[in-house]
Amino acid sequence: MIELKPLSIANVNIHYQWNNDEELNYYDSDFPHNNEPFESFLSRMKRIVETKNTSNVLFEVYEKQSNRMIGIVDIHEIDVHNKKCSIECTIGNKSYRNQGYGKAAFVAGLTYCFETLGMHKVSTSAFDFNENWIALATKLGFKKEGLLREHAVKRGKYSDKIIFGMLGNEFDVLKKALVSEKEAVLN
């Protein structure tokens, strides 16, 4: 369904569109929407691609059949000592939303975190109004760990941010459930 590939500067125009999308900003950012000039964005993207940053990994999400980039997976706050990190996933291409691509990208990102990076714990977060992300995180087995009360002003009112966490043994349960789910579909 999807494939994760390293961030590519060749896709800067698509990333720029998503970066300046007011709806995506509403769901993803603590800060008010502000159109960033292209030159500033390009410079920032080049630094991300060229710098070997061990605390952050960005992947582009591709729909396999068309090989079309449809989103991003952002793994950040990588702490190798405590074996923990945070993950966010965005399907920027609106025509691919609510079709399972976000779940597939999230699971692929989690697999990278636990199996490639060797993390013990992975966190994610969502504003209290982001019902889809909250439902997905919960369905995958994330546990609510905390609440940042009135964390950011969103459309004129303060919104809470919910923090979720998943441990390695909980990811193992998720993997088994996904394998069973796949086998049930094939039989």
RAMO-V76542 format. One record per helix or strand of 3 or more residues. SS is the DSSP state (A for helix, B for strand). FROM is the first residue (numbers start at 1). TO is the last residue. If there is no record, write none. Layout:
ss=<SS;SS>
from=<FROM;FROM>
to=<TO;TO>
//
This chain:
ss=<B;A;A;A;B;B;B;A;A;B;A;B;B;A>
from=<2;9;22;38;56;68;84;94;101;121;131;143;157;168>
to=<6;19;28;50;63;79;91;96;116;127;140;154;167;186>
//
